[in-house]
Amino acid sequence: MNTDNGIVAGIDFGTQALKMSLFSLEGKLVWRGERSYPTVFPLAGRAEQQPEDWWKALIEVLQEAAKSISLSRIEGIGVCATSSTVLVTDNVGVPQTPALLWMDKRAIHQAKAINENESHAVKKVLQYSGGKVSEEWMVAKALYLKESGFLPPGTRIMEQLDWINFRLTGRWVASQCNAVCKWNYQVGKGFSSAFFEAIGLPDYQKIWPDEIIPVGGKVGSITKEAAAELGLTPGIPVFQGGIDAHIGMLGAGAVEPGVMSLVMGTSFVHLVHTAVPIFHEGLWGPYENAILPDKWLIEGGQLSCGSLTSWFLQQFYPHVPEDELGSVYEEVVKEAGKIAPGSDGLVMMDSWQGNRTPYRNPLASGSLVGLTLAHTRFHIFRAILESTAYGTRNIIETFTDSHVPITRIIACGGGTKNELWMQILSDVTGLVIETLEETEAGSKGAAILAAYGLGRYPSLADAANSNATTGRVFTPQQEARERYDRYFDAYLELHRALFPIMKELSVT
């Protein structure tokens, strides 16, 4: 290994775009780039992507990187991706269906049937996922695909990460991170045949990837075919990643118990390690050894966050070219910042694609209460930011009520670039929130695990701590916090009042 010139590549396949970061083996950022790909929403509750669009984005971002840096310097690659973005392939990896994006809700009936199954085998497994599965997850989607006739003999089912790793290395493997968190896999016990028999998926082993590999383990090496397509050197080792938000914990340095990683992207994800398992029906987990050995992971999350700001720009500024939306966004943030906390009486519910935690209600939808003719689009934008902050506070209070201590909050992701949003989050929660110098924690975390896989660090935790860099710190303002307490109470009351109505209106 050439420690003077060697670099590692961290590749993050996010919901809206691929982001790649190249770091020196000493942890210095060398290059960063991204490429977007489209999402199609064919029907209410459905969301799809084309797998070949992911591969095309990877080719293009590597071509762009090659203009600035020699790709022959890459000595290791780590990949993370959205979780439970599921596709069916033939036995040589050719996609047979569009990918069902993580937010796709068509498996809602399968998830409901699993959760209502009273067999001991099912209840025993579900206790390690907060007592339920989600319609987002691999198991529910696999059951939907089987029952809908999309899994004929000879096909395989996998997640986005598995397909990318297969295209890179030719190996059918899955990540222990994804399997533990979204596939009802237990380290040391494996998959429960009794569980899968009980839910109607007894042949899971015929369609699943062949091997489960822990985060940082070697998946394989870049094949000659992949190298030719990507402009890389054959034989580069590829190390196992996991769920993008979860690998972001490594990029954020959030590896000690009590340190919350708040990932601010299309959705928000709230992750905390604990030394012992914590069981609570309002949280996902406890997940054993999902990222770090001898640690349990507890998860909360909000489905609609960054996607709401994207919706706002699409609906209120459809005439603005995409390359000019950045300056428009800055102006919107500036105007929203002039409005007092509470958006002059507006309260929004952030559950536009359902509620992930703590209510686990896939039929929840959005609402905006308090509108008058005096309100402007900037009030609506501020209400969007505030609604996501109310949702985060609700989740944090569920953590603390469950005796999961929160000693620090480290925020990462594209949302941290919006300083108004960060201050609102601090004011609403009443907590100090740290950000990172490197906002893209997913690609950084993937690069960190590649450096670990190459032997640069004795453990993943050491690798994460060695590369953690704090950026801005946001402190709650007392007057704003007191005002937000009133609006947060209204936000909670709206859930109780509107959930029954949303169920009646649901078209899923």
Buried (B, 14 or more C-beta within 10 A) or exposed (E): EEEEEBBBBBBBBBBBBBBBBBBBBEBEBBBBBBBEBEBEEEEEBBBBBBBEBBBBBBBBBBBBBBEEEEBEBBBBBBBBBBBBBBBBBEEEBEBBBBBBBBBBBBBBBBBBBBBEBEEEBBEEBBEBBBBBBBBBBBBBBBBBBBBEEBBEEEBBBBBBBBBBBBBBBBBBBBBBBBBBBBBBBBBEEEBBEBBBBBBBBEEBEEBBBEEBBBBBBBBBBBBEEBBEBBEBBEEBBBBBBBBBBBBBBBBBBBBBBBBBBBBBBBBBBBBBBBEEBBEBEBBBBBBBBBBBEEBBBBBBBBBBBBBBBBBBBEEBBEEBEEEEBEEBBEEBBEBBBEBEBBBBBBBBBBBBBBBBBBBBBBBBBBBBBBEEEEBBBBBBBBBBBBBBBBBBBBBBBBBEEBEBEBEBBBBBBBBBEBEBBBBBBBBBBBBEBBBBEBBBBBBBBBBBBBBBBBEBBEEBBEBBBBBBEEBEEBEBBEEBBEBBEEBBEBBBEBBEEBBEEBEEEBEB
